[in-house]
Amino acid sequence: MASLTQKELAQAALARIEAHEALCLERFSNIERRLDSGAKNFEKLERMIFGLYALVLGSVLVPFLLSIG
Protein backbone atom coordinates (compact mmCIF):
# COMPACT_ATOMS: atom_id res chain seq x y z
CA MET A 1 0.00 0.00 0.00
CA ALA A 2 1.39 3.35 -0.98
CA SER A 3 2.03 5.88 1.71
CA LEU A 4 -0.58 8.62 1.87
CA THR A 5 0.38 12.24 1.84
CA GLN A 6 -0.75 14.41 4.73
CA LYS A 7 -3.35 16.06 2.50
CA GLU A 8 -4.78 12.69 1.42
CA LEU A 9 -4.74 11.49 5.01
CA ALA A 10 -6.57 14.64 6.14
CA GLN A 11 -9.15 14.26 3.36
CA ALA A 12 -9.76 10.63 4.30
CA ALA A 13 -10.16 11.57 7.96
CA LEU A 14 -12.54 14.40 7.05
CA ALA A 15 -14.63 12.01 4.94
CA ARG A 16 -14.85 9.57 7.87
CA ILE A 17 -15.79 12.38 10.27
CA GLU A 18 -18.50 13.64 7.92
CA ALA A 19 -19.91 10.12 7.59
CA HIS A 20 -19.86 9.77 11.38
CA GLU A 21 -21.65 13.11 11.82
CA ALA A 22 -24.36 12.06 9.37
CA LEU A 23 -24.86 8.79 11.24
CA CYS A 24 -25.00 10.58 14.60
CA LEU A 25 -27.52 13.09 13.24
CA GLU A 26 -29.77 10.23 12.12
CA ARG A 27 -29.46 8.50 15.50
CA PHE A 28 -30.14 11.74 17.37
CA SER A 29 -33.24 12.36 15.26
CA ASN A 30 -34.54 8.88 16.07
CA ILE A 31 -33.86 9.35 19.79
CA GLU A 32 -35.60 12.73 19.79
CA ARG A 33 -38.62 11.25 18.01
CA ARG A 34 -38.85 8.43 20.57
CA LEU A 35 -38.54 10.87 23.48
CA ASP A 36 -41.35 13.00 22.05
CA SER A 37 -43.51 9.90 21.71
CA GLY A 38 -42.74 8.91 25.30
CA ALA A 39 -43.63 12.40 26.54
CA LYS A 40 -47.07 12.06 24.95
CA ASN A 41 -47.56 8.74 26.72
CA PHE A 42 -46.59 10.27 30.07
CA GLU A 43 -49.07 13.11 29.55
CA LYS A 44 -51.80 10.53 29.00
CA LEU A 45 -50.77 8.64 32.16
CA GLU A 46 -50.71 11.88 34.11
CA ARG A 47 -54.32 12.65 33.09
CA MET A 48 -55.37 9.14 34.09
CA ILE A 49 -53.73 9.52 37.51
CA PHE A 50 -55.47 12.86 38.12
CA GLY A 51 -58.74 11.17 37.21
CA LEU A 52 -58.05 8.49 39.79
CA TYR A 53 -57.34 11.15 42.40
CA ALA A 54 -60.75 12.67 41.73
CA LEU A 55 -62.43 9.26 41.90
CA VAL A 56 -60.78 8.32 45.20
CA LEU A 57 -61.44 11.71 46.74
CA GLY A 58 -65.06 11.59 45.59
CA SER A 59 -65.58 8.07 46.91
CA VAL A 60 -64.35 9.20 50.32
CA LEU A 61 -66.03 12.60 50.50
CA VAL A 62 -69.48 11.76 49.10
CA PRO A 63 -70.38 9.15 51.75
CA PHE A 64 -68.95 11.42 54.46
CA LEU A 65 -70.98 14.40 53.27
CA LEU A 66 -74.13 12.27 52.94
CA SER A 67 -73.76 10.98 56.50
CA ILE A 68 -73.46 14.54 57.84
CA GLY A 69 -76.53 15.81 55.98
C-alpha positions in Angstrom: 0.0 0.0 0.0 1.4 3.3 -1.0 2.0 5.9 1.7 -0.6 8.6 1.9 0.4 12.2 1.8 -0.7 14.4 4.7 -3.3 16.1 2.5 -4.8 12.7 1.4 -4.7 11.5 5.0 -6.6 14.6 6.1 -9.2 14.3 3.4 -9.8 10.6 4.3 -10.2 11.6 8.0 -12.5 14.4 7.0 -14.6 12.0 4.9 -14.9 9.6 7.9 -15.8 12.4 10.3 -18.5 13.6 7.9 -19.9 10.1 7.6 -19.9 9.8 11.4 -21.6 13.1 11.8 -24.4 12.1 9.4 -24.9 8.8 11.2 -25.0 10.6 14.6 -27.5 13.1 13.2 -29.8 10.2 12.1 -29.5 8.5 15.5 -30.1 11.7 17.4 -33.2 12.4 15.3 -34.5 8.9 16.1 -33.9 9.3 19.8 -35.6 12.7 19.8 -38.6 11.3 18.0 -38.9 8.4 20.6 -38.5 10.9 23.5 -41.4 13.0 22.1 -43.5 9.9 21.7 -42.7 8.9 25.3 -43.6 12.4 26.5 -47.1 12.1 25.0 -47.6 8.7 26.7 -46.6 10.3 30.1 -49.1 13.1 29.6 -51.8 10.5 29.0 -50.8 8.6 32.2 -50.7 11.9 34.1 -54.3 12.7 33.1 -55.4 9.1 34.1 -53.7 9.5 37.5 -55.5 12.9 38.1 -58.7 11.2 37.2 -58.1 8.5 39.8 -57.3 11.1 42.4 -60.8 12.7 41.7 -62.4 9.3 41.9 -60.8 8.3 45.2 -61.4 11.7 46.7 -65.1 11.6 45.6 -65.6 8.1 46.9 -64.3 9.2 50.3 -66.0 12.6 50.5 -69.5 11.8 49.1 -70.4 9.2 51.8 -69.0 11.4 54.5 -71.0 14.4 53.3 -74.1 12.3 52.9 -73.8 11.0 56.5 -73.5 14.5 57.8 -76.5 15.8 56.0 
